Amino acid sequence: MADDKSKTGKPDRDRISLSQDYEVRDAAERYGVTKQQIIDAVKAVGPMRSDVEKYLKSKREPGHPEA
């Protein structure tokens, strides 16, 4: 699904589009992870930023098997 630049706003900002390199890069910088970690997170929980953030935080928690 293409990112329609004429339909921006909150609904667009709530998602991370893997087809837009700048969105993956910006999300990686924001959350302090690699671009690959963002890609893996979106594939695991979907494109919603809030879900990706929760997923990444859960990966960092001590005692998490993949931390």
C-alpha positions as CSV (number, residue, x, y, z in Angstrom):
1,M,0.0,0.0,0.0
2,A,1.5,3.3,-1.1
3,D,1.9,6.2,1.4
4,D,-0.5,8.9,0.0
5,K,1.2,12.2,0.7
6,S,-2.1,14.0,0.2
7,K,-3.7,12.1,3.1
8,T,-1.4,12.9,6.0
9,G,-2.4,13.5,9.5
10,K,-2.9,11.6,12.7
11,P,-4.0,8.3,11.1
12,D,-0.8,8.3,8.9
13,R,1.4,9.3,11.8
14,D,0.1,6.4,13.8
15,R,1.6,3.9,11.4
16,I,5.1,2.9,10.2
17,S,5.2,2.1,6.5
18,L,7.9,-0.4,5.6
19,S,7.7,0.7,2.0
20,Q,8.9,4.2,3.0
21,D,12.6,4.1,4.0
22,Y,12.5,7.4,5.8
23,E,9.7,6.2,8.1
24,V,11.8,3.1,9.0
25,R,14.9,5.2,9.5
26,D,13.0,7.8,11.6
27,A,11.4,5.1,13.8
28,A,14.7,3.5,14.3
29,E,16.3,6.8,15.5
30,R,13.3,7.6,17.7
31,Y,13.3,4.2,19.5
32,G,17.1,3.8,19.5
33,V,17.2,0.6,17.6
34,T,18.3,-0.6,14.2
35,K,16.2,-0.4,11.0
36,Q,16.1,-4.2,11.0
37,Q,14.7,-4.2,14.5
38,I,11.9,-1.9,13.3
39,I,11.2,-4.1,10.3
40,D,11.1,-7.2,12.6
41,A,8.8,-5.4,15.0
42,V,6.3,-4.3,12.3
43,K,6.3,-7.8,10.9
44,A,5.6,-9.2,14.4
45,V,2.9,-6.8,15.7
46,G,1.8,-4.7,12.7
47,P,2.4,-1.1,11.6
48,M,0.9,0.8,14.6
49,R,3.6,2.9,16.3
50,S,2.1,2.2,19.7
51,D,2.3,-1.6,19.2
52,V,5.8,-1.4,17.8
53,E,6.9,0.7,20.8
54,K,5.4,-1.8,23.3
55,Y,7.0,-4.7,21.4
56,L,10.5,-3.0,21.4
57,K,10.2,-2.2,25.1
58,S,9.2,-5.8,25.9
59,K,12.4,-6.9,24.1
60,R,14.5,-4.7,26.3
61,E,13.1,-5.9,29.6
62,P,15.6,-7.8,31.8
63,G,14.8,-11.5,31.8
64,H,13.2,-11.5,28.4
65,P,14.5,-14.5,26.5
66,E,15.5,-12.3,23.5
67,A,16.7,-9.3,25.5
